[in-house]
Amino acid sequence: NKWRIVLPDNGRQGKDWKQASAFYSGNRIQTTKYTWFTFLPQNLLEQFHRLGNLYFFFLVVLNWFPQVEVFHKEITMLPLAVVLLASMTQDAIEDYRKYQYDKTINFTKTRVYNK
């Protein structure tokens, strides 16, 4: 049984607390980056901000034109797909661990001391 201790400052900041509590009514910790719906688009956007992934994507697009085709289209897509899949898997595992940690922190018992 681990307890978190929360010490409120009810003196001078009572008015500010009421305004802030309207915006932050949940009072829970959330360090995760993704949700179920935003994982794929947001992760792909982050992956293509990397210069190496953009280079491989440029090669894939360039290889779809028959005039400049060097390899088969599928073979050119393979390195990009492997790198993206590995990075997405790593990000998903990391975000799930953050979710589990947030869940344990948010459901711990707390004691609130009031003056």
N, C-alpha and C positions, 0 to 999 in steps of 0.2 A: 504494500500500500504506500505508494509515493504520493505526496501532496505538493501541489503548487500553492504558493502563498501570494495573494494579490493584495497590495496595500493601496487603497484609493486616496486621492488627494481631494477631499470634499470642501476644502476651505475656499481658496481664492478662485479656483477654476470650475466652479459649479455651472456657470453659464456656458462656458466653452465645452464642458463635458456633455451638456444636453444637445448642443449643436453637433458635436462629433458623434454622439450615439445615434443620431438620426441617419447618418451616413454609414456607420459601421455597427449595425444592429446585431449582426451574427456573432461577433466576437470569437471567431475561430481562426485558426492558423491554416493557411493554404500556401504551400510552396511549390505545388505542381505547376507545370507549364502548359499541359494539354488537358483536354477533355476527350471523351469518346468521339465527339463529332469534329473536333478541330485538330485531331492528331495528324491525319494524313495531309491536309493542305498546309498547315502551319509547319510541319516537319519538312515537307518538300520545299517550301519557301526558304527555310533555314538552310537546307542542304544545297540549294542552288545559289546561295550567297557565297559559297566557297568557290574559289577560282579553279581548283582541280575538277570539281564536278561540272562546272560550266564548260571547261575544255572538253571533257568527254561527251557532254551533251552536244557541243558544237560538232564534234566528229560524227556523232550519230546522225545529226541533221544533215551534215554534208554528205554522208554516205548514202542517203536516200536519193540523191541525184545520180542518174546513171552515168553522166559524163565524168564525174570525179570519184566514182565508186572504186574503192581499193579492195575492201574485204566484203564478205557477205553482210547484209544488213543485220542479221541476227547476231553475228559474231562481234560486231562493233558495239551492240547494245549490251552484251554480256558483262564487260567490266563495270560499266555504269550501274547496271542493275545489281550486281554483287556489292558494290560499294554502298549504294543507297540502301539496300536491304540490311546490310550489316550495321550501318549507322542508325537506321530506323529501329532495329531491334535493340541496340544499345540504349538509345534514347527512351524507348518504351520501358525497358527494364528499370532504368534509372528513375523515370517518372513514377513508375508503380511503387518503387521503394520509397520515394518521397511521399506518395499518397498514404502508404501504410504507416510511415512515421508520423505524418500529420494526423492520421486517425487515432493513433495511440496518444499523442499529445492532447488532442481535442477532447478525448474521453477520460482523461485523468481527473481525479477528484481534486477540488480546489477548496481552500478556506479563504473567506473574505473577512478581513478585519475592518470593522467600522468603528470610528471614534465615538 
